[in-house]
Amino acid sequence: MPSTSKKITILGSTGSIGRNSLEVIENLRRNGTDLGIAYLSTNTNIRELSLQIKKFTPKGVIILNENKYNEFKSTHNFKNLEILCGKEGLNEVAKRDDYNFLINAVVGFSGLEPTIEAIKTGKDIAIANKETLVVAGEIIIPLIKKYKNKLLPIDSEHSAILQCLKGEEEKNIQK
């Protein structure tokens, strides 16, 4: 893979938002934008993950489900591909400094810790994981301010709220 100016990791790459993100990245690359894929993750959809690996050649992948991780390792042999497992794998990748933009599209509470780890390493984050903000917004927002990251909502509901608030003064917003 040629040297890229923006290296992206997608947690939840085999879900709807992850697949759409890869499609957008592919279109941007086709039009000359310098983007690379560092890491991809799935919970159980190792078939889709293997197709994504062939197309985007990431450095590594994370498979959350241990049985699917073991199945993937025994049935696939991608040269120079790092394969990590579980929540520990997500958190390990989130801390790394070999990429600079995280798309968090994992479902549920499992997206919280990797989001926090990525913030602490200075990455900008596109977040589709609503639960992270609902459960821990009081933690995430101060961290974003402290580390001066960008947090971009990419799921429909919280992206719509951001669009409604654009141009409004904070003092006029009550909730």
Steps between C-alpha positions, in 0.01 A plus 500: 500500500644841410567753774176675589432827672190372683492147644162382622386227736140381488360320801189320378603494135263218403185673623293745300688814604838331466420374148368843400814664641718269292293583192551874562874442555520300177328780306727765654807294412377462144480880482854552625460535878793340678342254747613168643334241718700399807262267688153350459282313748198276514307316766417183305481575124836353400384439143441873440819582690706277270356679195590836656854379572548400137371836378657742752810312628498620862794439734277311738152394603315446823236228538297545816343153516761247616346207309499700176855616573613138529306402188650790304855413608454136398339572162676816375863575431553866415871577476622762750154551652483544876191334648384607845212374711232644723460818696871492581576513127275803451665684788851407385440633149329814630822593688731459201663789324518348149170657388341839558123469456259259668153412381317337790199309370494213749169426666428572863716564801804327344582823316566703815850385600652516150355849458664617822833340402492659154422842648799473734730435204381808313289339231200666346194276523192449289249334728191306410485334839224691682537298819848642560359851518178408681675300772822700528453838333606665825835319467547520122429871446753627760762260357435632148555853630810405700673318212364738233357225280212525259194286569283467191157335524429276202186318606176657385352605835795679655616635165155659461532660844842641406356644180215663696747659742740626235519877519315522831660663802567257784344734756163462319500120528341359813505123437 
